[in-house]
Structure formats: structure tokens, C-alpha cells
Amino acid sequence: MSESGNWRRATGIAGAAIGVIAAGAAAGVAIERMTVGRGIRRKARLALDAAGPYGALRGTPGRALADDGTELYYEVDDATPGEETGAEGAAGPRRRRLFGRKAPAPVTVVFSHGFCLNQDVWHFQRAALRGLVRTVHWDQRSHGRSARGAAQLGPDPVPVTIDQLGRDLKAVIDAAAPDGPLVLVGHSMGGMTVMALADQFPELIRDRVVGVAFIGTSSGKLAEVTYGLPTLGVNVVRSVLPGVLRALGSQAELVERGRRATAEISAGVIKRYSFSSKDVDPAVARFAERLLESTPIDVVAEFYPAFTEHDKATALPAFLEVPALVLAGENDLVTPSSHSEAIGDLLPDAELVIVPDGGHLVILEHPEVVTDRLADLLVRVGAVPAPSNVGTHGSTAQPGA
């Protein structure tokens, strides 16, 4: 068979395997299309966008420069004067003023988001902590408002690695929080980024990190994840997907037009792999859809190989002496809860929370649970005075559900 014939066969197999994922969504969309016009569907999507202004919170902008020249965008939300507690507890700032000493830098909580998302995915946690503690939210390279990876755009593109993301996080910390204690919070790829930071800069963890939260993430063995597919289907996808993604990435403009044309099917697939609950607020589901669709296909292709190579179990002992939270959705199909349990085994003193009826985007699906456990961690390390000061900013379940 010719090379072009092999390619057509491979892409056909990939399409069939990926179709296993989309079948249920496609069937529902087909029924909807028979009964609901395109204009009505578009108006409904716009109404959802207007009803849920998620991701609208903004802070003081800043930019850090990665070691390969990539410009990384971040935002800082400062604590309201008098609210921050520093690392010494609620009485710390008052005691320091009495002795006439310069107050040290307050605790800074640094949030790292996951693959195909951006800093806005922390909407509920950001709203709950606003004014109570200094926070930094940043966009990983090639995501959100950060620049495309400089090393990926040159004449000899360098594949993205999780180690590079760890160095990127170090650059953001150096620019946005050069002094004072840190709490590191990472979801999915963001948790891997935190592990890579610890692997390369263990002295930073030892000297400055007072708390860490790993949410819906993994320390390795992602090549074993089935994503809820039959074994045959997932093996086929794994064998051909890297090549398919490379080819699609080289035809990014054409692919993006295709993604827009099949938006309704994509929405069904996104919902399946983001959430487990059946009563997620439609505006929140639409928000997740917008975030995930905003990542260009060539960026998806650049990052994908890094996950199968990711192995940072040996970096986790750097956090053995650090108060830690490990949290996952029970039904996460992307980074299964068993991966969080494995992290918990390596950090036996960490609080391990498995959220019932939770999916991969548990931070959007069950924000009240995530915020509650995160608030408890921040109280334990003296970053906020009491859990009651932190708003829950609600559930995403529909009213009356």
C-alpha cells in the first residue's frame, strides 16, 4: 500500500476510534438538529454566555520572561490592606507594627491551570479568595494571554516538555512573587507543572513553599489511562493520534474551520470528559467549552507528547514536610482518581479528597467542595484567618435540581 494509502487508513482508524467517544453526543445532536434550528441554537449559546460571566475577573497584569524568551502573562490579586495574615497567623502584621519592623512579604497563592485551559478556569476559587490573600493566576505558554512558545515557533521546533513548564512557573514566581512564603495550587497539567518545579528547584520548595494543592492531576503513567474507551479503541488512538495531531497541526486554519462547523458535537464530548454530574449549570458547561475550544489545534499537537513522557513521582518527596491537599473527582476520565490516590501514597500526611460525582473539571463542577478544602489548607498555613472568611461561591448545579 502507498504512503498516502497508509495515511488515509491510519486517519480513518483514528476517526473511528475517536468516534467511540463522540457517538453518544452525536446522536443527541442529530436529534436536536431535527427539532431546533441553527439560529435558535446560536441564540441559546449567546444567552448562556451572557447569563454566566465566568472568567470576567481581572487583576493587576504582569509579564514574565521564560528562559527561552516566551512572554508569560499573569495577574495579581492583592489582599485588602489589613486582611493578609502573612505566615505568622492573624496577629502577625499587628505584632510586627508594634515593634516597628518592616513587614515581610505576605503569603502568595500561585494558581497553575491545566491543558487547553487558561487562568480563568479558577473563576470560583478566585472570587472566593479575592481580597483575603494575595494570589497570582497565570496562563501557561501558548494558552490564554501568554505568547506562543518561542522554542516551538523557530525553524527547528523544540517539543514542549513538562520540565519546561516547571521553569516557566519559576519565571512567573520570580517576577510576581520574588519574596515571601508561597502556596502552590495546580490542576491537571498545572499540578504536573508544580511537580516539575519541585524536581528542578527543590531549594525553592524547601525555603519558601508553605502549602501545596494537587487537583485532578497525575505524577505519571498517563499512557495507561483508557479515557473510558474499550481497550482496543484506546490502543488504536494511542498508536495513530500523535501522527494525526502533527498532520492536523500543519493545517491549523482548515482544522479550526472544521471545529467550528462541528461545535455542537464537540460540546457533547467536552461535557463528557469535563464533568460527571448531570445537573451542571449549562452556563458553566458552556464556559468550559469556550475555554477548551480556544486552544488552537497546533498547540494541542505541541503539548500532547509531553503527557505520555511525564513522570515526576520522584519529585513529590520534596513536599513531605509541606501541608498538602490532594483532590480529585471520583469519575475523572482524564486523570483518574487512582492517580491522585497514588500521589497521596507518596505524601501520606496530605489530605486526600475524592469528590463523589466529580469529573476532570471538578474546580468548576463542585467549586464549593474545592474552595472549602483549599480554604482549610490556607487556614492551616496561616494564609487566611478563618475558613468562615472565605466565600463558597456556590455550586454549579441548576436551581431546583
Residue pairs with C-beta under 8 A, 6 or more apart in sequence:
1 9
7 247
10 240
10 243
10 244
11 240
11 244
11 247
13 236
13 240
14 236
14 237
14 240
14 241
14 244
16 236
17 229
17 233
17 234
17 236
17 237
17 240
18 237
19 26
20 229
20 230
20 233
21 227
21 228
21 229
21 269
21 272
21 273
22 265
22 268
22 269
24 268
24 272
25 265
25 267
25 268
25 269
25 271
25 272
26 265
26 268
28 268
29 264
29 265
29 268
32 41
32 264
33 264
41 264
45 286
48 282
48 283
48 286
49 283
49 286
49 290
51 283
52 281
52 283
52 284
52 286
52 287
54 120
54 123
54 283
54 284
54 287
55 120
55 121
55 123
55 287
55 290
55 291
57 77
57 120
57 123
57 126
57 127
57 130
58 75
59 75
59 76
59 77
59 135
59 137
60 75
60 76
60 77
60 78
61 73
61 74
61 75
62 73
62 74
62 75
62 76
62 175
62 176
63 71
63 72
63 73
63 74
63 175
64 71
64 72
64 74
64 138
64 168
64 171
64 172
64 174
64 175
64 176
65 71
65 72
65 171
65 175
66 72
66 141
66 150
66 164
66 167
66 168
66 171
67 167
67 171
68 149
68 150
68 151
68 158
68 164
69 150
70 141
70 146
70 147
70 148
70 149
70 150
70 151
70 168
71 146
71 147
72 138
72 139
72 140
72 141
72 146
72 147
72 168
72 171
72 172
73 138
73 139
73 144
73 145
73 146
73 147
74 119
74 136
74 137
74 138
74 139
74 172
74 175
74 176
75 119
75 136
75 137
75 138
76 134
76 135
76 136
76 176
77 126
77 129
77 130
77 131
77 134
77 135
77 137
78 134
79 106
79 131
79 132
79 133
79 134
80 131
80 132
82 93
83 131
83 132
83 133
83 385
84 93
84 106
84 107
84 132
84 133
84 134
85 92
85 93
85 106
85 107
85 133
85 382
85 383
85 384
85 385
86 92
86 93
86 96
86 103
86 104
86 106
86 107
86 180
86 181
86 382
87 104
87 107
87 180
87 181
87 210
87 381
87 382
87 383
88 95
88 382
89 382
89 385
90 382
90 385
90 386
92 382
93 103
96 102
96 103
96 104
97 103
104 179
104 180
105 177
105 179
105 180
105 181
106 133
106 134
106 180
107 133
107 134
107 180
107 181
107 182
107 183
107 210
107 378
107 381
107 382
107 383
108 134
108 135
108 136
108 176
108 177
108 180
108 181
108 182
108 183
109 129
109 133
109 134
109 135
109 136
109 182
109 183
109 185
109 378
109 383
110 135
110 136
110 138
110 169
110 172
110 173
110 176
110 177
110 182
110 183
110 184
110 185
111 119
111 122
111 125
111 126
111 135
111 136
111 137
111 138
111 185
111 186
111 190
112 138
112 140
112 169
112 184
112 185
112 186
112 187
112 189
112 190
112 191
112 193
112 194
113 119
113 121
113 122
113 137
113 139
113 140
113 143
113 144
113 187
113 188
113 189
113 190
114 121
114 187
114 188
114 189
114 190
114 216
115 188
115 189
115 295
115 303
115 307
116 143
116 291
116 292
116 294
116 295
116 299
116 300
117 143
117 187
117 188
117 291
117 292
117 295
118 139
118 140
118 143
118 144
118 145
118 291
118 294
119 137
119 138
119 139
119 144
120 144
120 291
121 187
121 288
121 291
121 361
121 363
121 364
122 137
122 187
122 363
123 287
123 364
124 363
124 364
124 367
124 370
124 371
124 393
124 394
125 185
125 363
125 367
125 370
125 371
125 374
125 393
126 135
126 137
127 391
127 393
128 367
128 371
128 375
128 390
128 391
128 392
128 393
129 135
129 375
129 378
129 384
129 390
132 384
132 389
132 390
133 378
133 383
133 384
134 177
136 172
136 173
136 176
136 177
138 146
138 169
138 172
138 176
139 145
139 146
140 146
140 165
140 168
140 189
140 190
140 193
141 147
141 148
141 149
141 160
141 164
141 165
141 168
142 148
142 149
142 152
142 160
142 295
142 299
142 302
142 303
143 295
143 299
144 294
148 299
149 160
149 164
149 302
151 157
151 158
151 164
152 158
152 159
152 160
152 302
157 302
159 302
159 305
159 306
160 302
160 303
160 305
160 306
161 306
161 309
162 189
162 192
162 193
162 195
162 196
162 306
162 307
162 309
162 310
162 312
163 196
163 199
163 200
165 189
165 192
165 193
165 196
166 193
166 194
166 195
166 196
166 197
166 198
166 199
166 200
166 201
167 196
167 197
167 200
168 193
169 193
169 194
169 196
169 197
170 197
170 200
170 201
170 204
173 182
173 204
180 208
181 208
181 209
181 210
181 381
181 383
182 208
182 209
182 210
183 209
183 210
183 211
183 212
183 213
183 377
183 378
183 381
183 383
184 194
184 197
184 209
184 211
184 212
184 213
185 194
185 212
185 213
185 215
185 374
186 192
186 193
186 194
186 213
186 214
186 215
186 217
187 215
187 216
187 217
187 363
188 215
188 216
188 217
188 334
188 335
188 360
189 217
189 303
189 307
190 217
191 214
191 215
191 216
191 217
191 218
192 217
192 218
192 219
192 310
192 312
194 212
194 214
195 219
195 312
195 315
195 316
196 312
196 315
197 204
197 205
198 204
198 205
198 312
198 315
198 316
198 318
198 319
199 312
199 314
199 315
199 318
202 318
205 318
205 319
205 322
206 318
209 319
209 322
210 322
210 323
210 381
210 382
210 383
211 322
211 323
211 324
211 325
211 377
211 378
211 380
211 381
211 383
212 319
212 322
212 323
212 324
212 325
213 324
213 325
213 326
213 327
213 373
213 374
213 377
214 324
214 325
214 326
214 327
214 340
214 343
215 325
215 327
215 328
215 362
215 363
215 370
216 327
216 328
216 329
216 332
216 334
216 335
216 340
216 360
216 361
216 362
216 363
217 328
217 335
217 339
217 340
217 343
218 310
218 335
218 339
218 340
218 342
218 343
219 310
219 311
219 312
219 313
219 315
219 316
219 339
219 342
219 343
219 346
220 310
220 311
220 312
220 313
221 311
221 339
222 307
222 308
222 310
222 335
222 339
223 238
223 308
225 333
225 334
225 335
225 336
226 234
227 234
227 273
227 333
227 334
228 333
229 237
241 304
242 304
242 305
245 297
245 300
245 301
245 304
246 301
248 255
248 297
248 298
248 301
249 255
249 297
249 298
249 300
249 301
249 302
250 298
252 296
252 297
252 298
255 297
256 296
256 297
259 266
259 293
259 297
263 293
266 289
266 293
267 285
267 286
267 289
270 285
270 288
270 289
270 292
270 293
271 280
271 285
271 288
271 289
272 333
273 333
273 334
273 359
273 360
274 285
274 288
274 292
274 359
274 360
274 361
274 364
274 365
275 285
275 288
275 359
275 360
275 361
275 364
275 365
276 329
276 330
276 331
276 332
276 357
276 358
276 359
276 365
277 357
277 358
277 359
277 365
277 366
277 396
277 397
279 397
279 398
279 401
280 364
280 365
280 396
280 397
280 398
281 396
281 397
281 398
282 398
284 364
284 365
284 396
287 364
288 361
288 364
313 342
313 346
316 343
316 346
316 347
317 346
319 347
319 350
320 347
320 349
323 349
323 377
323 380
323 381
324 347
324 349
324 350
324 351
324 377
325 350
325 351
325 353
325 373
325 374
325 376
325 377
326 340
326 343
326 344
326 347
326 350
326 351
326 352
326 353
327 340
327 352
327 353
327 354
327 355
327 362
327 369
327 370
327 373
328 335
328 336
328 337
328 339
328 340
328 341
328 353
328 354
328 355
328 358
328 362
329 337
329 354
329 355
329 357
329 358
329 359
329 360
329 361
329 362
329 365
329 366
330 337
330 354
330 355
330 356
330 357
330 358
331 337
331 357
331 358
331 359
332 358
332 359
332 360
332 362
333 359
333 360
334 360
335 360
337 354
340 352
340 354
341 352
341 354
343 350
344 350
344 352
351 373
351 376
351 377
353 369
353 373
355 362
355 366
355 369
355 370
357 366
358 365
358 366
358 369
359 365
362 369
362 370
363 370
364 396
365 396
366 395
366 396
367 392
367 393
367 394
367 395
367 396
368 392
368 393
368 394
368 395
371 390
371 391
371 392
371 393
372 387
372 392
375 384
375 387
375 390
376 387
378 384
378 390
379 385
379 386
379 387
384 390
